[in-house]
Structure formats: structure tokens, C-alpha cells
Amino acid sequence: MEGILIYDERDKDKISTIFAKEGFVDNDPKSRDIILTLLSGELQRFEPKTKIFQKMKFDTYDLRVEMGKPSPPLKRSLKSMRCPLMRLKKR
């Protein structure tokens, strides 16, 4: 990816904006999290209550996006499955 802009206001007390020249996406199969590795960029953070502004430049910045806990596998009988699902299970 090139020309990356991420605006994050999940935490209303610390609003972040990240700019990066380039980056790539990876995932952690165990946790199902997405990992964004950003290259040559800048992180800007603003705290509205205190009016504090921070700016940090980086060569490499890893941003983990938590996708939640994995769902337990579905336990279904062959009778309750539609044809395509049965074909996959039988193999």
C-alpha cells in the first residue's frame, strides 16, 4: 500500500492520525488480529481536554488491529448441512 492515512478516534481522550509513505498488511492466525506495518511516516496525537498535541516521526510502526476472539467451530451434523458443506466435510 502507498499513501496511507489512518484516523483513529476510538479513544475520545486521545485522537490519533497516522500518515505513512507505504506499508503492508499481515495477520496473526492465532488471534485473528490484523497487523499493519507502516513505513516512513508520522503519528500525530491530540488530547482535546488538555489541548496537548504530540507528533512523532517513525521509520517503522506496527499497528495491531484487534478483531476479537475467534468464534468456536460450528458443530453440525451431516444431515443439517447443505450439499456444498457436506462435500467439504466428507473429504
Buried (B, 14 or more C-beta within 10 A) or exposed (E): EEEBEBEBEEEEEBBBBBBBEEBEEEEEEEBEBBBBBBBBBBBBBBBEEEEEEEEEEBEEBEBEEEEEEEEEEEEEEEEEBEEEEBEEEEE
